[in-house]
Amino acid sequence: MSASDRMTACWTRGSILRLGLCTILLLGMASIAVTRADPADFQAMPGLWRIVLRDVSHGHAGPPRVEWHCVNEGDDPWARFAALPMPAPQCRRDNAHRSSTTLDWTLSCAGLPAPSGRGRVDFDTPEHYTASVSLRGRGEVLRVEGVRRAACTGPSD
């Protein structure tokens, strides 16, 4: 086999290997793009939700407060599920991000350095979520669990 034949055979084997590696890389990138969550595709079911809120002090959750609310099909999930009580009246939400299963944000509170805290809602199923709010220097201050219980029966629910 001449040097040019060996070079052609080597180049061909190298090309096949490069082609295979590029194909694997492209397929991997395509699968990442497919699994990336579309923020508009928020996965929470409408219906009647039972929300249990617990204030947290020094790592210990206080007694539960139960609230009920109806989430309609057209409701913005951000407005409905992230509408947790603020840890202080002078706090506001900033830098909100959402995916198909999470909502998270930072808090800015007057008198505290920015960011003053964080909040997060995590859906493990379309009918159940946990949430928490933490403040800088105090840790977790609110713990929440939401469970969808039923369909809403009317517009006044």
Secondary structure by P-SEA (a helix, b strand, c coil): ccaaaaaaaaaaaaaaaaaaaaaaaaaaaaaaaaaccccccccccccbbbbbbbbbccccccbbbbbbbbbccccccccccccccccccccccccccccccccccccccccccccccccccccccccccccccccccccccbbbbbbbccccccccc
